[in-house]
Amino acid sequence: MSDPRSLADSDSRWIGDYRLTGVLGVGGQGIVYLGEAPLGERVVVKTLHARTAAEPEAL
């Protein structure tokens, strides 16, 4: 895995209970973040762009 880039000022720092620590990639569907679960495990969190999230098949 490549090193994540730093979060931008406009990036969220938390999604639910998951703390976001970096950006792994950005693509046509959304953004993939490196994060940390409540017990400290490293996780990947994918968010969908608004236009993609409006598509039922994407959800």
PQR file with spaces between the fields and no chain letter, atoms N, CA, C, O and H, PARSE charges and radii, in Angstrom:
ATOM       1  N    MET     1       0.859   -1.174    0.000 -0.4000 1.5000
ATOM       2  CA   MET     1       0.000    0.000    0.000 -0.0000 2.0000
ATOM       3  C    MET     1       0.902    1.233    0.000  0.5500 1.7000
ATOM       4  O    MET     1       1.895    1.295    0.726 -0.5500 1.4000
ATOM       5  N    SER     2       0.540    2.205   -0.822 -0.4000 1.5000
ATOM       6  CA   SER     2       1.307    3.451   -0.830 -0.0000 2.0000
ATOM       7  C    SER     2       0.966    4.283    0.400  0.5500 1.7000
ATOM       8  O    SER     2      -0.065    4.083    1.042 -0.5500 1.4000
ATOM       9  H    SER     2      -0.266    2.155   -1.412  0.4000 1.0000
ATOM      10  N    ASP     3       1.846    5.207    0.709 -0.4000 1.5000
ATOM      11  CA   ASP     3       1.608    6.066    1.863 -0.0000 2.0000
ATOM      12  C    ASP     3       0.416    6.978    1.600  0.5500 1.7000
ATOM      13  O    ASP     3       0.283    7.521    0.503 -0.5500 1.4000
ATOM      14  H    ASP     3       2.684    5.369    0.188  0.4000 1.0000
ATOM      15  N    PRO     4      -0.445    7.150    2.589 -0.5600 1.5000
ATOM      16  CA   PRO     4      -1.587    8.058    2.408  0.2800 2.0000
ATOM      17  C    PRO     4      -1.111    9.503    2.372  0.5500 1.7000
ATOM      18  O    PRO     4      -0.094    9.851    2.972 -0.5500 1.4000
ATOM      19  N    ARG     5      -1.859   10.338    1.660 -0.4000 1.5000
ATOM      20  CA   ARG     5      -1.550   11.764    1.689 -0.0000 2.0000
ATOM      21  C    ARG     5      -2.275   12.375    2.883  0.5500 1.7000
ATOM      22  O    ARG     5      -3.246   11.812    3.389 -0.5500 1.4000
ATOM      23  H    ARG     5      -2.685   10.055    1.172  0.4000 1.0000
ATOM      24  N    SER     6      -1.803   13.502    3.314 -0.4000 1.5000
ATOM      25  CA   SER     6      -2.407   14.192    4.459 -0.0000 2.0000
ATOM      26  C    SER     6      -3.823   14.638    4.126  0.5500 1.7000
ATOM      27  O    SER     6      -4.159   14.887    2.968 -0.5500 1.4000
ATOM      28  H    SER     6      -1.014   13.958    2.903  0.4000 1.0000
ATOM      29  N    LEU     7      -4.633   14.732    5.151 -0.4000 1.5000
ATOM      30  CA   LEU     7      -5.979   15.257    4.976 -0.0000 2.0000
ATOM      31  C    LEU     7      -5.910   16.744    4.643  0.5500 1.7000
ATOM      32  O    LEU     7      -5.089   17.475    5.198 -0.5500 1.4000
ATOM      33  H    LEU     7      -4.360   14.530    6.091  0.4000 1.0000
ATOM      34  N    ALA     8      -6.769   17.182    3.739 -0.4000 1.5000
ATOM      35  CA   ALA     8      -6.885   18.608    3.420 -0.0000 2.0000
ATOM      36  C    ALA     8      -7.743   19.283    4.482  0.5500 1.7000
ATOM      37  O    ALA     8      -8.468   18.611    5.215 -0.5500 1.4000
ATOM      38  H    ALA     8      -7.436   16.588    3.288  0.4000 1.0000
ATOM      39  N    ASP     9      -7.665   20.594    4.566 -0.4000 1.5000
ATOM      40  CA   ASP     9      -8.492   21.329    5.535 -0.0000 2.0000
ATOM      41  C    ASP     9      -9.974   21.039    5.338  0.5500 1.7000
ATOM      42  O    ASP     9     -10.745   21.061    6.297 -0.5500 1.4000
ATOM      43  H    ASP     9      -7.076   21.140    3.970  0.4000 1.0000
ATOM      44  N    SER    10     -10.378   20.767    4.096 -0.4000 1.5000
ATOM      45  CA   SER    10     -11.797   20.531    3.790 -0.0000 2.0000
ATOM      46  C    SER    10     -12.238   19.093    4.073  0.5500 1.7000
ATOM      47  O    SER    10     -13.434   18.804    4.044 -0.5500 1.4000
ATOM      48  H    SER    10      -9.752   20.749    3.316  0.4000 1.0000
ATOM      49  N    ASP    11     -11.287   18.182    4.347 -0.4000 1.5000
ATOM      50  CA   ASP    11     -11.638   16.789    4.645 -0.0000 2.0000
ATOM      51  C    ASP    11     -12.181   16.659    6.062  0.5500 1.7000
ATOM      52  O    ASP    11     -11.732   17.341    6.983 -0.5500 1.4000
ATOM      53  H    ASP    11     -10.316   18.417    4.370  0.4000 1.0000
ATOM      54  N    SER    12     -13.151   15.773    6.213 -0.4000 1.5000
ATOM      55  CA   SER    12     -13.659   15.456    7.545 -0.0000 2.0000
ATOM      56  C    SER    12     -12.554   14.781    8.351  0.5500 1.7000
ATOM      57  O    SER    12     -11.667   14.142    7.784 -0.5500 1.4000
ATOM      58  H    SER    12     -13.515   15.219    5.465  0.4000 1.0000
ATOM      59  N    ARG    13     -12.609   14.919    9.636 -0.4000 1.5000
ATOM      60  CA   ARG    13     -11.650   14.234   10.509 -0.0000 2.0000
ATOM      61  C    ARG    13     -12.267   12.984   11.131  0.5500 1.7000
ATOM      62  O    ARG    13     -11.555   12.094   11.595 -0.5500 1.4000
ATOM      63  H    ARG    13     -13.329   15.437   10.096  0.4000 1.0000
ATOM      64  N    TRP    14     -13.584   12.928   11.135 -0.4000 1.5000
ATOM      65  CA   TRP    14     -14.320   11.801   11.714 -0.0000 2.0000
ATOM      66  C    TRP    14     -15.495   11.447   10.803  0.5500 1.7000
ATOM      67  O    TRP    14     -16.146   12.325   10.238 -0.5500 1.4000
ATOM      68  H    TRP    14     -14.162   13.651   10.758  0.4000 1.0000
ATOM      69  N    ILE    15     -15.752   10.150   10.673 -0.4000 1.5000
ATOM      70  CA   ILE    15     -16.989    9.655   10.064 -0.0000 2.0000
ATOM      71  C    ILE    15     -17.518    8.638   11.057  0.5500 1.7000
ATOM      72  O    ILE    15     -16.943    7.564   11.233 -0.5500 1.4000
ATOM      73  H    ILE    15     -15.224    9.436   11.132  0.4000 1.0000
ATOM      74  N    GLY    16     -18.617    8.989   11.699 -0.4000 1.5000
ATOM      75  CA   GLY    16     -19.128    8.141   12.769 -0.0000 2.0000
ATOM      76  C    GLY    16     -18.080    8.012   13.855  0.5500 1.7000
ATOM      77  O    GLY    16     -17.546    9.012   14.337 -0.5500 1.4000
ATOM      78  H    GLY    16     -19.083    9.862   11.556  0.4000 1.0000
ATOM      79  N    ASP    17     -17.785    6.775   14.241 -0.4000 1.5000
ATOM      80  CA   ASP    17     -16.788    6.512   15.287 -0.0000 2.0000
ATOM      81  C    ASP    17     -15.377    6.347   14.733  0.5500 1.7000
ATOM      82  O    ASP    17     -14.445    6.059   15.484 -0.5500 1.4000
ATOM      83  H    ASP    17     -18.219    5.963   13.849  0.4000 1.0000
ATOM      84  N    TYR    18     -15.217    6.527   13.429 -0.4000 1.5000
ATOM      85  CA   TYR    18     -13.925    6.303   12.784 -0.0000 2.0000
ATOM      86  C    TYR    18     -13.170    7.602   12.592  0.5500 1.7000
ATOM      87  O    TYR    18     -13.688    8.548   12.000 -0.5500 1.4000
ATOM      88  H    TYR    18     -15.975    6.761   12.819  0.4000 1.0000
ATOM      89  N    ARG    19     -11.938    7.648   13.096 -0.4000 1.5000
ATOM      90  CA   ARG    19     -11.083    8.822   12.939 -0.0000 2.0000
ATOM      91  C    ARG    19     -10.307    8.674   11.650  0.5500 1.7000
ATOM      92  O    ARG    19      -9.622    7.671   11.447 -0.5500 1.4000
ATOM      93  H    ARG    19     -11.516    6.879   13.577  0.4000 1.0000
ATOM      94  N    LEU    20     -10.406    9.664   10.774 -0.4000 1.5000
ATOM      95  CA   LEU    20      -9.707    9.625    9.496 -0.0000 2.0000
ATOM      96  C    LEU    20      -8.301   10.173    9.680  0.5500 1.7000
ATOM      97  O    LEU    20      -8.102   11.202   10.325 -0.5500 1.4000
ATOM      98  H    LEU    20     -10.962   10.478   10.939  0.4000 1.0000
ATOM      99  N    THR    21      -7.312    9.462    9.094 -0.4000 1.5000
ATOM     100  CA   THR    21      -5.923    9.855    9.294 -0.0000 2.0000
ATOM     101  C    THR    21      -5.204   10.203    7.995  0.5500 1.7000
ATOM     102  O    THR    21      -4.121   10.787    8.039 -0.5500 1.4000
ATOM     103  H    THR    21      -7.473    8.626    8.570  0.4000 1.0000
ATOM     104  N    GLY    22      -5.770    9.864    6.849 -0.4000 1.5000
ATOM     105  CA   GLY    22      -5.137   10.169    5.573 -0.0000 2.0000
ATOM     106  C    GLY    22      -6.028    9.786    4.413  0.5500 1.7000
ATOM     107  O    GLY    22      -7.068    9.155    4.600 -0.5500 1.4000
ATOM     108  H    GLY    22      -6.650    9.389    6.814  0.4000 1.0000
ATOM     109  N    VAL    23      -5.619   10.169    3.214 -0.4000 1.5000
ATOM     110  CA   VAL    23      -6.357    9.850    1.992 -0.0000 2.0000
ATOM     111  C    VAL    23      -5.538    8.845    1.194  0.5500 1.7000
ATOM     112  O    VAL    23      -4.376    9.092    0.871 -0.5500 1.4000
ATOM     113  H    VAL    23      -4.774   10.682    3.063  0.4000 1.0000
ATOM     114  N    LEU    24      -6.157    7.708    0.881 -0.4000 1.5000
ATOM     115  CA   LEU    24      -5.492    6.677    0.096 -0.0000 2.0000
ATOM     116  C    LEU    24      -5.718    6.864   -1.401  0.5500 1.7000
ATOM     117  O    LEU    24      -4.861    6.510   -2.210 -0.5500 1.4000
ATOM     118  H    LEU    24      -7.100    7.508    1.144  0.4000 1.0000
ATOM     119  N    GLY    25      -6.875    7.422   -1.769 -0.4000 1.5000
ATOM     120  CA   GLY    25      -7.155    7.613   -3.184 -0.0000 2.0000
ATOM     121  C    GLY    25      -8.461    8.328   -3.422  0.5500 1.7000
ATOM     122  O    GLY    25      -9.345    8.380   -2.567 -0.5500 1.4000
ATOM     123  H    GLY    25      -7.571    7.710   -1.112  0.4000 1.0000
ATOM     124  N    VAL    26      -8.552    8.884   -4.629 -0.4000 1.5000
ATOM     125  CA   VAL    26      -9.766    9.571   -5.069 -0.0000 2.0000
ATOM     126  C    VAL    26     -10.078    9.035   -6.453  0.5500 1.7000
ATOM     127  O    VAL    26      -9.196    8.942   -7.306 -0.5500 1.4000
ATOM     128  H    VAL    26      -7.834    8.842   -5.324  0.4000 1.0000
ATOM     129  N    GLY    27     -11.340    8.681   -6.672 -0.4000 1.5000
ATOM     130  CA   GLY    27     -11.723    8.135   -7.965 -0.0000 2.0000
ATOM     131  C    GLY    27     -13.091    8.607   -8.395  0.5500 1.7000
ATOM     132  O    GLY    27     -13.659    9.532   -7.815 -0.5500 1.4000
ATOM     133  H    GLY    27     -12.057    8.756   -5.979  0.4000 1.0000
ATOM     134  N    GLY    28     -13.607    7.967   -9.406 -0.4000 1.5000
ATOM     135  CA   GLY    28     -14.886    8.336   -9.977 -0.0000 2.0000
ATOM     136  C    GLY    28     -16.061    8.142   -9.037  0.5500 1.7000
ATOM     137  O    GLY    28     -17.054    8.863   -9.135 -0.5500 1.4000
ATOM     138  H    GLY    28     -13.146    7.215   -9.877  0.4000 1.0000
ATOM     139  N    GLN    29     -15.965    7.179   -8.125 -0.4000 1.5000
ATOM     140  CA   GLN    29     -17.065    6.921   -7.200 -0.0000 2.0000
ATOM     141  C    GLN    29     -16.955    7.686   -5.897  0.5500 1.7000
ATOM     142  O    GLN    29     -17.976    8.018   -5.295 -0.5500 1.4000
ATOM     143  H    GLN    29     -15.158    6.594   -8.046  0.4000 1.0000
ATOM     144  N    GLY    30     -15.755    7.971   -5.450 -0.4000 1.5000
ATOM     145  CA   GLY    30     -15.630    8.641   -4.160 -0.0000 2.0000
ATOM     146  C    GLY    30     -14.194    8.770   -3.699  0.5500 1.7000
ATOM     147  O    GLY    30     -13.261    8.788   -4.503 -0.5500 1.4000
ATOM     148  H    GLY    30     -14.926    7.701   -5.939  0.4000 1.0000
ATOM     149  N    ILE    31     -14.033    8.859   -2.379 -0.4000 1.5000
ATOM     150  CA   ILE    31     -12.736    9.042   -1.744 -0.0000 2.0000
ATOM     151  C    ILE    31     -12.503    7.885   -0.778  0.5500 1.7000
ATOM     152  O    ILE    31     -13.414    7.477   -0.056 -0.5500 1.4000
ATOM     153  H    ILE    31     -14.790    8.845   -1.726  0.4000 1.0000
ATOM     154  N    VAL    32     -11.282    7.360   -0.769 -0.4000 1.5000
ATOM     155  CA   VAL    32     -10.920    6.271    0.134 -0.0000 2.0000
ATOM     156  C    VAL    32      -9.938    6.823    1.163  0.5500 1.7000
ATOM     157  O    VAL    32      -8.881    7.350    0.816 -0.5500 1.4000
ATOM     158  H    VAL    32     -10.543    7.691   -1.355  0.4000 1.0000
ATOM     159  N    TYR    33     -10.309    6.691    2.433 -0.4000 1.5000
ATOM     160  CA   TYR    33      -9.509    7.214    3.533 -0.0000 2.0000
ATOM     161  C    TYR    33      -8.871    6.080    4.325  0.5500 1.7000
ATOM     162  O    TYR    33      -9.414    4.978    4.396 -0.5500 1.4000
ATOM     163  H    TYR    33     -11.168    6.262    2.715  0.4000 1.0000
ATOM     164  N    LEU    34      -7.733    6.357    4.908 -0.4000 1.5000
ATOM     165  CA   LEU    34      -7.168    5.498    5.942 -0.0000 2.0000
ATOM     166  C    LEU    34      -7.713    6.025    7.253  0.5500 1.7000
ATOM     167  O    LEU    34      -7.744    7.234    7.479 -0.5500 1.4000
ATOM     168  H    LEU    34      -7.292    7.253    4.850  0.4000 1.0000
ATOM     169  N    GLY    35      -8.140    5.120    8.113 -0.4000 1.5000
ATOM     170  CA   GLY    35      -8.721    5.570    9.371 -0.0000 2.0000
ATOM     171  C    GLY    35      -8.379    4.658   10.523  0.5500 1.7000
ATOM     172  O    GLY    35      -7.612    3.704   10.391 -0.5500 1.4000
ATOM     173  H    GLY    35      -8.114    4.138    7.929  0.4000 1.0000
ATOM     174  N    GLU    36      -8.965    4.975   11.645 -0.4000 1.5000
ATOM     175  CA   GLU    36      -8.745    4.215   12.868 -0.0000 2.0000
ATOM     176  C    GLU    36     -10.099    3.936   13.512  0.5500 1.7000
ATOM     177  O    GLU    36     -10.896    4.848   13.730 -0.5500 1.4000
ATOM     178  H    GLU    36      -9.588    5.749   11.752  0.4000 1.0000
ATOM     179  N    ALA    37     -10.347    2.661   13.813 -0.4000 1.5000
ATOM     180  CA   ALA    37     -11.578    2.249   14.479 -0.0000 2.0000
ATOM     181  C    ALA    37     -11.503    2.613   15.961  0.5500 1.7000
ATOM     182  O    ALA    37     -10.429    2.945   16.465 -0.5500 1.4000
ATOM     183  H    ALA    37      -9.700    1.920   13.636  0.4000 1.0000
ATOM     184  N    PRO    38     -12.631    2.552   16.657 -0.5600 1.5000
ATOM     185  CA   PRO    38     -12.645    2.932   18.075  0.2800 2.0000
ATOM     186  C    PRO    38     -11.635    2.192   18.956  0.5500 1.7000
ATOM     187  O    PRO    38     -11.148    2.754   19.938 -0.5500 1.4000
ATOM     188  N    LEU    39     -11.314    0.936   18.618 -0.4000 1.5000
ATOM     189  CA   LEU    39     -10.355    0.186   19.440 -0.0000 2.0000
ATOM     190  C    LEU    39      -8.930    0.284   18.911  0.5500 1.7000
ATOM     191  O    LEU    39      -8.036   -0.416   19.387 -0.5500 1.4000
ATOM     192  H    LEU    39     -11.709    0.480   17.820  0.4000 1.0000
ATOM     193  N    GLY    40      -8.715    1.167   17.909 -0.4000 1.5000
ATOM     194  CA   GLY    40      -7.373    1.418   17.420 -0.0000 2.0000
ATOM     195  C    GLY    40      -6.960    0.667   16.169  0.5500 1.7000
ATOM     196  O    GLY    40      -5.857    0.885   15.667 -0.5500 1.4000
ATOM     197  H    GLY    40      -9.441    1.736   17.522  0.4000 1.0000
ATOM     198  N    GLU    41      -7.810   -0.216   15.645 -0.4000 1.5000
ATOM     199  CA   GLU    41      -7.460   -0.944   14.429 -0.0000 2.0000
ATOM     200  C    GLU    41      -7.418    0.005   13.232  0.5500 1.7000
ATOM     201  O    GLU    41      -8.214    0.939   13.137 -0.5500 1.4000
ATOM     202  H    GLU    41      -8.706   -0.394   16.053  0.4000 1.0000
ATOM     203  N    ARG    42      -6.473   -0.252   12.316 -0.4000 1.5000
ATOM     204  CA   ARG    42      -6.435    0.513   11.071 -0.0000 2.0000
ATOM     205  C    ARG    42      -7.546    0.012   10.162  0.5500 1.7000
ATOM     206  O    ARG    42      -7.750   -1.196   10.037 -0.5500 1.4000
ATOM     207  H    ARG    42      -5.827   -1.011   12.394  0.4000 1.0000
ATOM     208  N    VAL    43      -8.261    0.922    9.530 -0.4000 1.5000
ATOM     209  CA   VAL    43      -9.361    0.573    8.643 -0.0000 2.0000
ATOM     210  C    VAL    43      -9.298    1.445    7.393  0.5500 1.7000
ATOM     211  O    VAL    43      -8.623    2.474    7.362 -0.5500 1.4000
ATOM     212  H    VAL    43      -8.095    1.903    9.631  0.4000 1.0000
ATOM     213  N    VAL    44     -10.015    1.008    6.375 -0.4000 1.5000
ATOM     214  CA   VAL    44     -10.215    1.789    5.164 -0.0000 2.0000
ATOM     215  C    VAL    44     -11.669    2.220    5.149  0.5500 1.7000
ATOM     216  O    VAL    44     -12.569    1.407    5.359 -0.5500 1.4000
ATOM     217  H    VAL    44     -10.563    0.172    6.401  0.4000 1.0000
ATOM     218  N    VAL    45     -11.898    3.510    4.900 -0.4000 1.5000
ATOM     219  CA   VAL    45     -13.258    4.064    4.873 -0.0000 2.0000
ATOM     220  C    VAL    45     -13.474    4.675    3.504  0.5500 1.7000
ATOM     221  O    VAL    45     -12.739    5.577    3.103 -0.5500 1.4000
ATOM     222  H    VAL    45     -11.167    4.171    4.730  0.4000 1.0000
ATOM     223  N    LYS    46     -14.485    4.189    2.774 -0.4000 1.5000
ATOM     224  CA   LYS    46     -14.781    4.734    1.448 -0.0000 2.0000
ATOM     225  C    LYS    46     -16.055    5.561    1.535  0.5500 1.7000
ATOM     226  O    LYS    46     -17.076    5.108    2.052 -0.5500 1.4000
ATOM     227  H    LYS    46     -15.082    3.457    3.099  0.4000 1.0000
ATOM     228  N    THR    47     -15.974    6.775    1.020 -0.4000 1.5000
ATOM     229  CA   THR    47     -17.151    7.628    0.941 -0.0000 2.0000
ATOM     230  C    THR    47     -17.500    7.809   -0.532  0.5500 1.7000
ATOM     231  O    THR    47     -16.612    7.836   -1.384 -0.5500 1.4000
ATOM     232  H    THR    47     -15.145    7.143    0.600  0.4000 1.0000
ATOM     233  N    LEU    48     -18.775    7.930   -0.829 -0.4000 1.5000
ATOM     234  CA   LEU    48     -19.229    8.124   -2.196 -0.0000 2.0000
ATOM     235  C    LEU    48     -19.448    9.602   -2.478  0.5500 1.7000
ATOM     236  O    LEU    48     -19.908   10.349   -1.615 -0.5500 1.4000
ATOM     237  H    LEU    48     -19.497    7.908   -0.136  0.4000 1.0000
ATOM     238  N    HIS    49     -19.109   10.024   -3.714 -0.4000 1.5000
ATOM     239  CA   HIS    49     -19.459   11.374   -4.138 -0.0000 2.0000
ATOM     240  C    HIS    49     -20.986   11.496   -4.112  0.5500 1.7000
ATOM     241  O    HIS    49     -21.690   10.498   -4.272 -0.5500 1.4000
ATOM     242  H    HIS    49     -18.736    9.417   -4.416  0.4000 1.0000
ATOM     243  N    ALA    50     -21.494   12.700   -3.912 -0.4000 1.5000
ATOM     244  CA   ALA    50     -22.945   12.922   -3.823 -0.0000 2.0000
ATOM     245  C    ALA    50     -23.659   12.402   -5.061  0.5500 1.7000
ATOM     246  O    ALA    50     -24.731   11.807   -4.952 -0.5500 1.4000
ATOM     247  H    ALA    50     -20.922   13.510   -3.782  0.4000 1.0000
ATOM     248  N    ARG    51     -23.079   12.619   -6.231 -0.4000 1.5000
ATOM     249  CA   ARG    51     -23.749   12.160   -7.463 -0.0000 2.0000
ATOM     250  C    ARG    51     -23.827   10.637   -7.517  0.5500 1.7000
ATOM     251  O    ARG    51     -24.787   10.090   -8.059 -0.5500 1.4000
ATOM     252  H    ARG    51     -22.208   13.102   -6.318  0.4000 1.0000
ATOM     253  N    THR    52     -22.832    9.945   -6.964 -0.4000 1.5000
ATOM     254  CA   THR    52     -22.831    8.494   -6.932 -0.0000 2.0000
ATOM     255  C    THR    52     -23.784    7.981   -5.866  0.5500 1.7000
ATOM     256  O    THR    52     -24.482    6.991   -6.087 -0.5500 1.4000
ATOM     257  H    THR    52     -22.052   10.389   -6.523  0.4000 1.0000
ATOM     258  N    ALA    53     -23.824    8.628   -4.733 -0.4000 1.5000
ATOM     259  CA   ALA    53     -24.680    8.183   -3.623 -0.0000 2.0000
ATOM     260  C    ALA    53     -26.156    8.283   -3.976  0.5500 1.7000
ATOM     261  O    ALA    53     -26.984    7.628   -3.343 -0.5500 1.4000
ATOM     262  H    ALA    53     -23.257    9.433   -4.554  0.4000 1.0000
ATOM     263  N    ALA    54     -26.495    9.077   -4.957 -0.4000 1.5000
ATOM     264  CA   ALA    54     -27.892    9.204   -5.375 -0.0000 2.0000
ATOM     265  C    ALA    54     -28.339    8.030   -6.244  0.5500 1.7000
ATOM     266  O    ALA    54     -29.530    7.890   -6.521 -0.5500 1.4000
ATOM     267  H    ALA    54     -25.822    9.609   -5.471  0.4000 1.0000
ATOM     268  N    GLU    55     -27.410    7.190   -6.676 -0.4000 1.5000
ATOM     269  CA   GLU    55     -27.724    6.048   -7.509 -0.0000 2.0000
ATOM     270  C    GLU    55     -27.992    4.823   -6.639  0.5500 1.7000
ATOM     271  O    GLU    55     -27.086    4.357   -5.947 -0.5500 1.4000
ATOM     272  H    GLU    55     -26.442    7.303   -6.451  0.4000 1.0000
ATOM     273  N    PRO    56     -29.218    4.290   -6.658 -0.5600 1.5000
ATOM     274  CA   PRO    56     -29.552    3.145   -5.789  0.2800 2.0000
ATOM     275  C    PRO    56     -28.600    1.955   -5.949  0.5500 1.7000
ATOM     276  O    PRO    56     -28.266    1.301   -4.961 -0.5500 1.4000
ATOM     277  N    GLU    57     -28.161    1.667   -7.168 -0.4000 1.5000
ATOM     278  CA   GLU    57     -27.286    0.523   -7.373 -0.0000 2.0000
ATOM     279  C    GLU    57     -25.897    0.733   -6.766  0.5500 1.7000
ATOM     280  O    GLU    57     -25.203   -0.238   -6.466 -0.5500 1.4000
ATOM     281  H    GLU    57     -28.432    2.198   -7.971  0.4000 1.0000
ATOM     282  N    ALA    58     -25.492    1.969   -6.586 -0.4000 1.5000
ATOM     283  CA   ALA    58     -24.194    2.242   -5.966 -0.0000 2.0000
ATOM     284  C    ALA    58     -24.236    1.962   -4.466  0.5500 1.7000
ATOM     285  O    ALA    58     -23.239    1.553   -3.871 -0.5500 1.4000
ATOM     286  H    ALA    58     -26.056    2.758   -6.830  0.4000 1.0000
ATOM     287  N    LEU    59     -25.392    2.186   -3.869 -0.4000 1.5000
ATOM     288  CA   LEU    59     -25.504    1.936   -2.427 -0.0000 2.0000
ATOM     289  C    LEU    59     -25.582    0.451   -2.139  0.5500 1.7000
ATOM     290  O    LEU    59     -25.680    0.052   -0.979 -0.5500 1.4000
ATOM     291  H    LEU    59     -26.202    2.519   -4.352  0.4000 1.0000
